[in-house]
Amino acid sequence: MNPVEVRQGSSPVILGLPHTGTFVPADIRERLNGEGELLRDTDWHVDRLYDGLLPGVTTVRATFHRYVIDANRDPGGKSLYPGQNTTGLVPVIDFDQRPIWREGLGPTAADIAARLENFHQPYHAALAAEIARVTAKHGMAILYDCHSIRSVCPFLFDGRLPDFNIGTDNGATCAPAIELAVADICSAAEGYDHVVNGRFRGGWTTRHYGRPVDKVHAIQMELTQATHLAGEEPPFAYDEEKAERLRVHLKSILTRIEAIAFSMMSGGQA
């Protein structure tokens, strides 16, 4: 199984999909406990949600599950949110603090090193290559990192998350016009709520690649799964009606940030 799937496009926009994969090698899967086997913390159907919304967009998708190794974590294991609850590079618990490995069969240091080499590094090598290709073609790139999470996870945050969670590491990872445009579309989306740089300010991918000074902009969108799933528990079924309503706004976001990119390419101000 190839750890990464790439669809090259002609747009200056790139979609990152680090958490939609469900592949777990057999030797790793047999070490998961019953809870781990549910793969509960998948970004369920997010690749389907964005599919076809922006002609010419490039997509880079991890095929492996985040329980193998989390493609949106610092490879050195550094926490993205010091002092706050989170899960690690190779998680040992799920988002509800439940153990996911059979007793005594959790990841070892050797496991982590092997998974960095075989999964994490190939995903980021592919993503970096596409950012370089798009930047060479257009003089800039916008990485839009696609995520979803259950709307209620007490271990990670209090209460209920807004539907749209926009992360730019407090404005550091993209031009202000990009953040503002995304926030404006979310604000105008009837029946949804949003926050900018709230509980989720952008993961390692957004923070690592977002370098506006080098003409590479990155923004993370963390959607609540209530916006597009029939339920946030197994079987995590895709809800066509919810999803189509949401896709209207996601299409507006991608179309708008692409227009901003073309404006910046032609000398417009970000």
C-alpha positions in Angstrom: 0.0 0.0 0.0 1.4 3.4 -1.0 1.4 5.6 2.0 0.4 8.7 0.0 -1.9 9.4 -3.0 -1.2 12.5 -5.1 -3.5 14.0 -7.7 -1.6 16.8 -9.4 -3.6 19.8 -10.7 -2.9 23.2 -12.3 -4.4 25.4 -9.5 -2.3 27.3 -7.0 -4.3 25.7 -4.3 -3.3 22.4 -2.7 -5.5 20.3 -0.4 -3.8 18.3 2.3 -5.6 15.3 3.6 -3.5 13.7 6.5 -6.3 11.9 8.4 -8.8 10.3 6.0 -6.7 7.1 5.5 -7.8 3.9 7.2 -5.0 1.6 6.2 -3.4 -0.2 9.1 -0.8 -2.9 8.3 -1.7 -6.3 9.6 1.2 -6.5 12.0 0.1 -3.2 13.6 -3.6 -3.8 13.5 -3.3 -7.1 15.5 -1.8 -5.0 18.3 -4.8 -2.7 18.5 -7.5 -3.4 21.1 -11.2 -3.4 20.4 -11.5 0.4 20.8 -8.4 1.0 18.6 -9.9 -1.3 15.9 -12.8 1.2 15.5 -10.4 3.8 14.1 -12.8 6.3 15.8 -10.6 9.3 15.2 -10.6 9.1 11.4 -11.5 12.3 9.5 -14.4 10.4 8.1 -15.3 11.1 4.5 -13.5 14.4 4.3 -11.8 13.5 1.0 -15.3 12.8 -0.4 -16.6 16.1 1.1 -14.0 18.2 -0.9 -14.0 16.0 -4.0 -14.7 18.0 -7.2 -15.2 21.4 -5.5 -12.3 23.1 -7.2 -11.3 22.1 -10.8 -7.5 21.8 -11.1 -6.8 21.5 -7.4 -3.9 19.3 -6.3 -4.6 16.8 -3.5 -2.1 15.0 -1.3 -3.7 12.3 0.9 -2.2 10.0 3.5 -3.7 6.5 3.0 -2.6 5.2 6.5 -4.5 5.8 9.6 -3.4 8.2 12.3 -3.1 5.4 14.8 -0.2 4.1 12.7 1.4 7.5 12.9 -0.1 10.9 12.9 0.9 12.8 9.7 -0.1 16.1 11.3 2.3 15.9 14.3 5.8 17.2 14.7 8.1 14.3 13.8 10.1 15.0 16.9 7.1 14.5 19.1 6.8 18.1 20.3 3.3 19.1 21.4 1.4 21.5 19.3 -0.5 22.8 22.3 1.7 22.7 25.4 -0.3 22.4 28.6 -3.4 21.2 26.8 -4.6 17.6 26.3 -3.8 16.2 22.9 -2.7 12.9 21.3 0.9 12.1 20.2 2.9 11.3 17.1 1.9 7.7 17.5 -1.2 7.9 19.7 -1.6 5.6 22.7 -5.1 6.9 23.5 -8.0 8.2 21.4 -9.7 11.6 21.6 -11.7 10.4 24.6 -8.6 9.2 26.5 -9.4 5.6 26.0 -6.4 3.2 25.4 -6.2 2.0 21.8 -3.5 -0.7 22.1 -3.6 -4.2 23.6 -1.9 -4.3 27.0 1.9 -4.5 26.6 1.7 -4.0 22.8 1.8 -0.3 22.5 4.3 1.5 20.2 8.0 1.3 21.0 10.7 3.7 20.1 11.8 1.4 17.3 8.2 1.3 16.1 8.0 5.0 16.0 11.3 5.3 14.1 10.1 2.8 11.5 6.8 4.5 11.0 8.4 7.9 10.6 10.5 6.4 7.8 7.7 4.4 6.1 4.7 6.6 6.5 5.2 10.1 7.9 8.3 11.0 5.8 6.8 9.8 2.5 3.6 11.8 3.1 5.5 15.0 3.8 8.0 14.4 1.0 5.1 14.2 -1.4 3.4 17.3 0.1 6.7 19.3 0.0 7.2 18.2 -3.6 3.8 19.4 -4.6 4.2 22.7 -2.8 7.5 23.2 -4.7 6.0 22.3 -8.0 3.0 24.6 -7.6 5.2 27.4 -6.3 7.5 27.0 -9.3 4.5 27.2 -11.7 2.7 30.1 -10.1 5.2 31.9 -7.9 3.2 31.0 -4.9 1.0 28.3 -3.3 -1.9 28.0 -0.8 -2.0 24.9 1.2 -5.5 24.3 2.6 -5.3 21.5 5.2 -8.6 19.5 5.5 -9.7 18.1 8.8 -12.7 17.0 10.8 -13.4 16.0 14.4 -16.3 15.1 16.6 -18.1 18.2 17.9 -17.9 17.1 21.5 -14.6 15.7 22.9 -14.3 16.6 26.6 -10.8 15.3 26.9 -9.6 17.8 24.2 -11.9 20.8 24.8 -14.8 22.1 26.8 -18.4 22.2 25.4 -19.1 22.0 21.8 -16.9 23.1 18.9 -18.0 25.6 16.3 -18.8 24.0 12.9 -15.8 25.8 11.2 -12.5 26.0 13.1 -10.0 28.0 11.1 -6.4 27.8 12.0 -3.5 30.0 10.9 -1.3 30.0 14.1 -2.6 33.4 15.0 -2.1 34.8 11.5 1.5 33.6 11.0 0.9 31.0 8.3 -0.9 32.9 5.6 -1.6 36.4 4.2 -4.3 38.3 6.2 -6.5 38.4 3.1 -6.7 34.6 3.0 -7.7 34.2 6.7 -10.2 37.0 6.4 -11.8 35.6 3.2 -12.3 32.2 4.8 -13.7 33.7 8.0 -16.1 36.0 6.1 -17.5 33.0 4.1 -17.9 31.0 7.3 -19.5 33.9 9.1 -22.1 34.4 6.3 -22.9 30.6 6.1 -26.4 30.5 7.5 -26.9 27.9 10.2 -23.2 27.4 11.0 -20.9 29.0 13.5 -17.1 29.5 13.3 -14.0 30.5 15.1 -10.5 31.7 14.0 -7.5 30.4 16.0 -9.6 28.9 18.8 -8.9 25.5 20.2 -7.3 24.5 16.9 -4.8 27.0 15.5 -3.4 24.8 12.8 -1.5 21.6 13.2 2.1 20.8 12.4 1.5 20.8 8.7 0.0 24.3 8.6 2.7 25.7 10.9 5.6 23.9 9.1 4.7 24.9 5.5 3.0 28.2 6.0 5.7 30.7 5.2 4.1 33.8 3.6 7.6 35.4 3.2 8.4 32.6 0.8 5.1 32.8 -1.0 3.7 29.6 0.6 0.5 30.2 2.6 -1.2 27.6 4.7 -4.5 27.5 6.5 -6.3 24.6 8.3 -10.0 23.9 8.4 -11.2 21.7 11.1 -14.9 20.9 10.5 -17.1 19.3 13.1 -18.3 15.9 11.9 -21.9 16.9 12.8 -21.8 19.1 9.7 -21.6 16.1 7.3 -22.1 12.8 9.1 -25.4 11.1 10.0 -23.9 10.6 13.4 -20.6 11.1 15.2 -20.4 7.5 16.4 -20.0 4.2 14.4 -20.7 3.6 11.6 -19.9 7.3 10.9 -22.1 7.4 7.8 -21.9 10.2 5.3 -25.1 12.2 5.2 -25.7 13.3 1.6 -28.1 16.1 2.5 -25.9 17.6 5.2 -22.8 17.3 3.1 -24.3 18.9 0.0 -25.4 21.9 2.1 -21.9 22.2 3.5 -20.2 21.7 0.2 -21.7 24.9 -1.1 -19.8 26.9 1.4 -16.6 24.8 1.1 -16.7 25.4 -2.7 -17.0 29.2 -2.0 -14.0 29.0 0.3 -11.8 27.2 -2.2 -12.9 29.4 -5.1 -12.3 32.5 -3.1 -8.8 31.6 -2.0 -7.9 30.6 -5.5 -9.0 34.0 -6.7 -6.9 35.7 -4.0 -3.9 33.6 -5.2 -4.4 34.7 -8.8 -4.8 38.3 -7.7 -1.5 38.1 -5.7 0.2 36.5 -8.7 -0.8 39.4 -10.9 0.6 41.9 -8.4 -2.5 42.5 -6.2 -2.1 43.1 -2.5 -2.8 40.2 0.0 
